[in-house]
Amino acid sequence: MSIRLIITITAAPGRGSELAQLYKGRCAQVQAEPGCEQYEIFQGVANPDRLTLLERWADDAALETHARVVRPALPPGLRVGTVEREDYQYNRTR
């Protein structure tokens, strides 16, 4: 069963577009990983410094493999606060 992650990221004030662009490049790389069904970043309309990353993985094994990949760190000062993550079993209801 697929695993859905919803991750909320807060950019430093006024830096949401910059952070979204960095994630856009990262998304292209991650989408090529085995078992990745979705990896997309969305920038808030009402609050452009609030980003949501939607991930969907084929199974726990694919997500665990993804978690072990080492990526370059984002530039310091681009994010503030903590990243919020919600995990769900993806079971389409309609």
C-alpha positions as CSV (number, residue, x, y, z in Angstrom):
1,M,0.0,0.0,0.0
2,S,1.3,3.5,-0.9
3,I,2.5,5.9,1.8
4,R,1.4,9.6,1.6
5,L,3.5,12.3,3.3
6,I,2.3,15.8,3.8
7,I,5.1,18.1,4.9
8,T,4.7,21.7,5.8
9,I,7.7,24.0,5.6
10,T,7.9,27.7,6.6
11,A,10.3,29.9,4.7
12,A,12.1,32.9,6.2
13,P,9.9,36.0,5.7
14,G,9.9,37.0,2.0
15,R,11.9,33.9,0.9
16,G,9.1,31.5,0.0
17,S,9.7,31.8,-3.8
18,E,13.4,31.2,-3.4
19,L,12.8,28.1,-1.3
20,A,10.2,26.8,-3.7
21,Q,12.6,27.1,-6.6
22,L,15.2,25.1,-4.7
23,Y,12.7,22.4,-4.0
24,K,11.6,22.4,-7.6
25,G,15.0,21.2,-8.6
26,R,15.1,18.7,-5.8
27,C,11.7,17.4,-6.8
28,A,12.9,16.5,-10.3
29,Q,15.7,14.4,-8.8
30,V,13.6,12.6,-6.2
31,Q,10.8,11.8,-8.7
32,A,13.4,9.6,-10.5
33,E,13.9,7.4,-7.4
34,P,12.4,3.9,-7.4
35,G,9.0,3.8,-5.8
36,C,8.4,7.5,-6.0
37,E,4.8,8.1,-7.1
38,Q,4.7,11.8,-6.3
39,Y,7.1,14.4,-5.0
40,E,5.8,18.0,-5.5
41,I,6.2,21.3,-3.8
42,F,3.3,23.8,-3.5
43,Q,3.6,27.4,-2.5
44,G,0.8,29.0,-0.5
45,V,-1.4,31.6,-2.2
46,A,-2.5,33.5,1.0
47,N,1.0,33.0,2.6
48,P,3.7,32.5,0.0
49,D,6.3,31.7,2.7
50,R,4.3,28.6,3.6
51,L,5.2,25.5,1.4
52,T,3.6,22.1,1.3
53,L,5.5,19.1,0.0
54,L,3.3,16.2,-1.1
55,E,5.0,12.8,-1.3
56,R,3.6,9.4,-2.2
57,W,5.7,6.3,-2.1
58,A,4.9,2.8,-3.4
59,D,5.6,1.2,0.0
60,D,7.6,1.5,3.2
61,A,10.7,0.1,1.6
62,A,10.8,2.8,-1.1
63,L,10.3,5.5,1.6
64,E,13.1,4.0,3.7
65,T,15.4,4.0,0.7
66,H,14.6,7.6,-0.1
67,A,15.3,8.6,3.6
68,R,18.9,7.1,3.3
69,V,19.8,9.3,0.3
70,V,22.2,12.1,1.3
71,R,21.4,15.4,-0.4
72,P,23.1,18.8,-0.1
73,A,21.8,20.9,2.7
74,L,19.6,23.9,1.9
75,P,21.3,27.3,2.3
76,P,21.1,28.5,6.0
77,G,18.5,31.0,6.9
78,L,16.0,29.9,4.2
79,R,13.6,28.1,6.6
80,V,12.3,29.0,10.0
81,G,10.7,26.9,12.7
82,T,10.2,23.2,12.5
83,V,9.0,21.1,9.6
84,E,5.7,19.4,10.2
85,R,5.2,15.9,8.8
86,E,2.0,13.8,8.6
87,D,2.2,10.2,7.3
88,Y,-0.8,8.4,5.9
89,Q,-1.5,5.1,4.3
90,Y,-2.7,6.1,0.8
91,N,-6.0,4.4,0.1
92,R,-7.9,6.3,-2.6
93,T,-11.5,6.6,-1.5
94,R,-13.1,7.8,-4.7
